[in-house]
Amino acid sequence: MNFNKHALKENLTGYLFIAPQLILFLVFLVYPIIEGIRLSLYRINYTNEVFVGFENYQKLFLNPVFVKSTINTVVFVIFIVALTVIFALFVSAAVFDKNAKYVSFIRGSYYIPVMVSMVVMSMVWSFLLNPANGLIPYIAKQMEMSSINFLGNPKTVLPVIIFVTFATNVGQAIILYIASMIGVPKDLFEAAEVDGASRTTIIFKILIPMVKPTTIYIIIMNIIAVLKIFVVIQLLTGGGPNNASTTLMYFLYNNAFKFNQLGIASAVGVIMFLITLVLSIPQLRAMFKKD
């Protein structure tokens, strides 16, 4: 009896310690998700709410701008995540076992853009790419090359945004990979070298498999970050030209705050939530899968 009371007291103490965080989690994460799902089933005009079921979702899938924004978002996710993982792995594998000062310099160099606000980075790239007085069009003109409006051309605007977002965020992935690779036991590398394995073999057969949890974490976090991409779109293109760079997040913003279509915007949020789950679950299964 005394043992049960003691165990109950310990459990109660633990629950009291986590109660503030649990309350914040429920209020600021769980409740908004539930409320967003509820609002997606209503047509909302200022103070009036009319239940319409899945009508908002039907309107979305018949909306060509929504379809275009969905395709753009999927393209951003695939290319930005792939570029980030491949480039970060390449840089990290090349430098992780080098001189500590050299590694610190590389980490600092790639991490500087991460420290700078995305607003500032977007403004810098907007200046560089401005067709009227931007540095890049000016250099192209001086080299007698044809001037291209990178942000005004539907064929080039997506690659430019992909590159800007990738260049700004890749530093964080490099930091995580280098930290993970430094933690790999040195005995594995020494045994492989004794067996005559080349550096390429060591990287692909030992190093990359050993940092698999870090890779999965980077993939999931980048999927979530890219799905929420907004600032760079707002400042560089405004979704143009002709909705060529509109994303789901920008489409949601327009409907919620410009067109006052809160029900439609909530439906977009629910779809983004489902897309995140669909893209993340395979990675989570791979993380927890027993070898």
C-alpha positions as CSV (number, residue, x, y, z in Angstrom):
1,M,0.0,0.0,0.0
2,N,2.8,2.3,0.9
3,F,4.6,1.4,-2.3
4,N,1.6,2.3,-4.4
5,K,1.3,5.7,-2.6
6,H,5.0,6.3,-3.2
7,A,4.7,5.4,-6.9
8,L,1.6,7.5,-7.3
9,K,3.4,10.5,-5.7
10,E,6.4,10.1,-8.0
11,N,4.1,9.9,-11.1
12,L,2.2,12.9,-10.0
13,T,5.4,14.9,-9.5
14,G,6.5,13.9,-13.0
15,Y,3.2,15.0,-14.5
16,L,3.3,18.3,-12.7
17,F,6.8,19.0,-14.2
18,I,5.6,18.3,-17.7
19,A,2.2,20.0,-17.3
20,P,3.3,23.5,-18.4
21,Q,4.9,22.1,-21.6
22,L,1.9,19.8,-22.2
23,I,-0.6,22.7,-21.8
24,L,1.4,24.8,-24.3
25,F,1.6,21.9,-26.7
26,L,-2.2,21.4,-26.5
27,V,-3.1,25.1,-26.8
28,F,-0.7,26.2,-29.5
29,L,-0.3,23.0,-31.6
30,V,-3.1,20.5,-31.1
31,Y,-5.9,23.0,-30.8
32,P,-5.0,25.0,-34.0
33,I,-4.8,21.8,-36.0
34,I,-8.3,20.7,-34.8
35,E,-9.7,24.2,-35.3
36,G,-8.2,24.4,-38.8
37,I,-9.9,21.1,-39.7
38,R,-13.2,22.4,-38.4
39,L,-12.9,25.7,-40.2
40,S,-12.1,23.9,-43.5
41,L,-15.6,22.5,-43.5
42,Y,-17.2,26.0,-43.2
43,R,-17.8,29.0,-45.6
44,I,-16.7,31.9,-43.5
45,N,-17.7,35.5,-44.3
46,Y,-16.6,37.9,-41.6
47,T,-18.7,36.8,-38.6
48,N,-20.9,34.2,-40.4
49,E,-20.0,30.5,-40.5
50,V,-22.0,28.2,-42.8
51,F,-21.3,24.5,-42.8
52,V,-20.5,23.4,-46.4
53,G,-18.8,20.0,-45.8
54,F,-16.2,19.3,-48.3
55,E,-17.2,22.1,-50.7
56,N,-14.0,24.0,-49.9
57,Y,-11.9,21.0,-51.0
58,Q,-13.9,20.6,-54.2
59,K,-13.3,24.3,-55.0
60,L,-9.6,23.9,-54.4
61,F,-9.1,21.0,-56.7
62,L,-11.0,22.8,-59.5
63,N,-8.9,25.9,-59.0
64,P,-6.0,26.0,-61.5
65,V,-4.0,28.3,-59.2
66,F,-4.2,25.8,-56.4
67,V,-3.1,23.0,-58.7
68,K,-0.2,25.1,-60.0
69,S,0.8,26.0,-56.4
70,T,0.7,22.3,-55.4
71,I,2.9,21.3,-58.3
72,N,5.4,24.1,-57.5
73,T,5.5,23.1,-53.9
74,V,6.2,19.4,-54.7
75,V,9.0,20.6,-57.1
76,F,10.5,22.8,-54.4
77,V,10.4,20.0,-51.9
78,I,12.0,17.4,-54.2
79,F,14.8,19.6,-55.6
80,I,15.7,21.6,-52.4
81,V,15.7,18.5,-50.2
82,A,17.7,16.4,-52.7
83,L,20.3,19.2,-53.3
84,T,20.6,19.9,-49.6
85,V,21.3,16.3,-48.6
86,I,23.6,15.5,-51.5
87,F,25.7,18.7,-51.3
88,A,25.9,18.6,-47.4
89,L,27.0,15.0,-47.5
90,F,29.6,15.8,-50.1
91,V,31.1,18.7,-48.2
92,S,30.9,17.0,-44.8
93,A,32.5,13.8,-46.0
94,A,35.3,15.7,-47.6
95,V,36.3,17.8,-44.6
96,F,35.1,16.0,-41.4
97,D,38.5,14.4,-40.6
98,K,40.7,17.3,-41.7
99,N,42.4,19.8,-39.4
100,A,40.1,21.2,-36.7
101,K,40.7,24.8,-37.8
102,Y,40.0,24.0,-41.4
103,V,36.7,22.2,-40.4
104,S,35.7,25.2,-38.2
105,F,36.3,27.6,-41.1
106,I,34.2,25.5,-43.5
107,R,31.4,25.2,-41.0
108,G,31.4,28.9,-40.3
109,S,31.5,29.8,-44.0
110,Y,28.5,27.7,-44.8
111,Y,26.6,28.6,-41.7
112,I,26.8,32.4,-42.2
113,P,23.7,32.5,-44.5
114,V,21.7,30.5,-42.0
115,M,22.4,33.2,-39.4
116,V,21.1,36.0,-41.7
117,S,17.4,36.6,-41.9
118,M,15.6,35.2,-44.9
119,V,14.2,38.7,-45.5
120,V,17.7,40.1,-45.8
121,M,18.8,37.3,-48.1
122,S,15.8,37.8,-50.3
123,M,16.4,41.5,-50.5
124,V,20.1,40.9,-51.5
125,W,19.1,38.4,-54.2
126,S,16.4,40.8,-55.4
127,F,19.0,43.5,-55.9
128,L,21.4,41.1,-57.6
129,L,18.8,39.8,-60.0
130,N,17.0,43.1,-60.7
131,P,16.8,43.3,-64.6
132,A,17.1,47.1,-64.5
133,N,20.1,47.7,-62.2
134,G,21.0,44.4,-60.7
135,L,24.6,43.2,-60.5
136,I,24.1,39.9,-62.4
137,P,22.3,41.4,-65.4
138,Y,24.9,44.2,-65.5
139,I,27.8,41.7,-65.6
140,A,25.9,39.7,-68.3
141,K,25.6,42.9,-70.3
142,Q,29.3,43.8,-69.9
143,M,30.2,40.3,-71.2
144,E,27.9,41.0,-74.2
145,M,25.5,38.2,-73.2
146,S,21.8,38.5,-73.7
147,S,20.0,40.0,-70.6
148,I,17.6,37.6,-68.9
149,N,14.9,38.6,-66.4
150,F,15.4,35.6,-64.1
151,L,12.5,36.5,-61.8
152,G,10.2,37.5,-64.7
153,N,10.7,34.4,-66.8
154,P,8.4,31.4,-66.0
155,K,11.2,29.1,-67.1
156,T,13.9,30.5,-64.8
157,V,12.0,31.7,-61.8
158,L,11.7,28.2,-60.1
159,P,15.4,27.3,-60.5
160,V,16.3,30.7,-59.0
161,I,14.1,30.3,-56.0
162,I,15.3,26.7,-55.5
163,F,18.9,27.9,-55.6
164,V,18.3,30.8,-53.2
165,T,16.5,28.7,-50.6
166,F,19.1,25.9,-50.9
167,A,22.1,28.2,-50.6
168,T,20.5,29.8,-47.5
169,N,19.6,26.6,-45.6
170,V,22.4,24.1,-46.6
171,G,24.7,25.3,-43.9
172,Q,22.6,23.9,-41.1
173,A,22.7,20.4,-42.8
174,I,26.5,20.6,-43.1
175,I,26.8,21.4,-39.4
176,L,24.6,18.5,-38.4
177,Y,26.5,16.1,-40.8
178,I,29.9,17.1,-39.6
179,A,28.9,16.7,-36.0
180,S,27.5,13.3,-36.7
181,M,30.5,12.1,-38.7
182,I,32.9,13.2,-36.1
183,G,31.0,10.9,-33.7
184,V,31.5,7.8,-35.8
185,P,34.0,5.4,-34.1
186,K,37.5,5.8,-35.5
187,D,38.0,2.0,-35.2
188,L,35.7,1.4,-38.2
189,F,37.8,3.6,-40.4
190,E,41.1,2.1,-39.2
191,A,39.8,-1.4,-39.8
192,A,38.6,-0.5,-43.3
193,E,42.0,1.1,-44.1
194,V,43.8,-2.0,-42.9
195,D,41.6,-4.1,-45.2
196,G,42.6,-1.9,-48.1
197,A,39.4,0.0,-48.6
198,S,39.6,3.3,-50.5
199,R,38.2,6.6,-49.2
200,T,35.3,6.3,-51.6
201,T,34.4,2.9,-50.2
202,I,34.7,4.1,-46.6
203,I,32.4,7.0,-47.3
204,F,29.7,5.0,-49.1
205,K,29.9,1.7,-47.1
206,I,30.6,3.1,-43.6
207,L,30.2,6.8,-43.2
208,I,26.9,7.4,-45.0
209,P,25.1,4.4,-43.4
210,M,26.4,5.5,-40.0
211,V,24.8,8.9,-40.3
212,K,21.5,7.6,-41.6
213,P,19.5,9.0,-38.6
214,T,20.9,12.4,-39.3
215,T,20.0,12.1,-43.0
216,I,16.4,11.2,-42.1
217,Y,16.2,14.1,-39.6
218,I,17.5,16.6,-42.2
219,I,15.0,15.3,-44.8
220,I,12.0,15.6,-42.5
221,M,13.0,19.1,-41.2
222,N,13.7,20.3,-44.8
223,I,10.4,18.9,-46.1
224,I,8.5,20.9,-43.3
225,A,10.6,24.0,-43.9
226,V,10.1,24.0,-47.7
227,L,6.4,23.4,-47.4
228,K,6.2,26.6,-45.4
229,I,8.3,28.6,-47.9
230,F,6.8,32.1,-48.0
231,V,9.2,35.0,-47.4
232,V,11.4,34.4,-50.5
233,I,8.3,34.1,-52.7
234,Q,6.7,37.3,-51.2
235,L,9.8,39.4,-51.6
236,L,11.3,38.1,-54.9
237,T,8.3,37.3,-57.1
238,G,5.0,37.8,-55.3
239,G,3.9,34.5,-56.8
240,G,4.6,35.6,-60.4
241,P,5.0,35.7,-63.2
242,N,1.5,34.4,-63.9
243,N,1.5,32.3,-60.7
244,A,4.6,30.4,-61.9
245,S,6.2,30.6,-58.4
246,T,3.1,30.4,-56.2
247,T,3.3,27.8,-53.4
248,L,0.7,26.3,-51.2
249,M,1.8,28.6,-48.3
250,Y,1.6,31.7,-50.5
251,F,-1.8,30.6,-51.8
252,L,-3.0,30.0,-48.2
253,Y,-1.8,33.5,-47.2
254,N,-3.6,35.2,-50.1
255,N,-6.9,33.5,-49.4
256,A,-6.7,34.1,-45.6
257,F,-5.5,37.7,-45.6
258,K,-6.2,39.2,-49.0
259,F,-9.4,37.5,-50.2
260,N,-10.9,36.8,-46.7
261,Q,-11.6,33.2,-47.6
262,L,-10.7,31.6,-44.3
263,G,-12.5,28.3,-45.0
264,I,-10.5,27.9,-48.2
265,A,-7.3,28.8,-46.5
266,S,-8.0,26.3,-43.7
267,A,-8.6,23.6,-46.3
268,V,-5.2,24.4,-47.8
269,G,-3.6,24.1,-44.4
270,V,-5.2,20.7,-43.8
271,I,-3.9,19.5,-47.2
272,M,-0.4,20.8,-46.4
273,F,-0.6,18.9,-43.1
274,L,-1.6,15.7,-44.9
275,I,1.2,16.2,-47.5
276,T,3.7,16.6,-44.6
277,L,2.5,13.4,-43.1
278,V,2.6,11.4,-46.3
279,L,6.2,12.6,-47.1
280,S,7.5,12.2,-43.5
281,I,6.0,8.8,-42.6
282,P,8.3,6.7,-44.9
283,Q,11.3,8.5,-43.4
284,L,10.1,7.9,-39.8
285,R,9.5,4.2,-40.6
286,A,13.0,4.0,-41.9
287,M,14.4,5.6,-38.8
288,F,12.7,3.1,-36.4
289,K,13.0,0.1,-38.6
290,K,15.1,-2.6,-37.0
291,D,17.9,-3.9,-39.1
